[in-house]
Amino acid sequence: MRRRLFFELRYFLGRAPWDTGITPPEVVAFLDRTPPGRALDIGCGTGTNAVEMARRGWRVTGLDFSGRALRAARARAAAAGLKVDFLRGDASELRGVTGHFEYLLDIGCFHTLPPEGQSRYAQRVAGLAGTGGTYMLYTFLSNERADSLPSRASLERLFIPAFALTHFERGTDRQRPSAWATFVRAG
Ligand SMILES: C[S@@+](CC[C@H](N)C(=O)[O-])C[C@H]1O[C@@H](n2cnc3c(N)ncnc32)[C@H](O)[C@@H]1O
């Protein structure tokens, strides 16, 4: 509840520095090399990436718990004349999301979940990824102060062996350690 209000407030105040309206190059590179299928954008925010995927022919579901972000996402899709299935819900439950997806994307949502939410999320994501499906995660990472953010080791514990980790690239984001991780669903 507190997290949801935090995000609602940030969107309301226009203080959402992540909301750039630009699809990150890592996602563009994946979409450039992958034929369209079903995609799930977890914590889709105002729909920049969900709409970009739909523009490229993907059948997209976007989920977020912020009503304000989802209103903007629906308006973005409508303005582009594209159909995207936007759902309001909790990423750690992913209720109402069914079937299998070839591409699952999470930019900045997973790391906001509490540890028990992260475990449930990992189980749900594994169940929703089709064999060979790609799960791409952009996350803040824990630092020396041993905060509650994920580490590479905790990600591996949560997502392997359901997935193979195929790429892990560290970076910094507003002076905080971050990473792009790409997982492929094992058969
Ligand atoms: C840093 S923003 C990134 C938004 C979007 N992925 C982007 O790249 O613009 C994180 C998003 O995750 C959503 N979020 C955070 N925790 C969530 C949860 N437990 N369930 C659903 N959405 C959540 C927030 O409302 C927010 O839109």
The ligand as an ORCA input file, in Angstrom:
! r2SCAN-3c Opt
* xyz 0 1
  C      10.636      2.735    -11.887
  S       8.994      2.603    -12.495
  C       9.301      1.996    -14.153
  C       8.081      2.056    -15.044
  C       8.303      1.490    -16.442
  N       8.744      0.112    -16.404
  C       9.277      2.338    -17.201
  O      10.365      1.845    -17.528
  O       8.956      3.517    -17.474
  C       8.395      1.148    -11.641
  C       6.927      0.846    -11.957
  O       6.569     -0.324    -11.267
  C       5.287     -0.134    -10.680
  N       5.244     -1.023     -9.517
  C       6.072     -1.015     -8.431
  N       5.736     -2.002     -7.570
  C       4.674     -2.644     -8.138
  C       3.884     -3.737     -7.726
  N       4.090     -4.372     -6.555
  N       2.884     -4.138     -8.542
  C       2.643     -3.500     -9.719
  N       3.354     -2.448    -10.161
  C       4.365     -2.031     -9.372
  C       5.214      1.341    -10.346
  O       3.896      1.829    -10.253
  C       5.984      1.934    -11.521
  O       5.120      2.261    -12.589
*
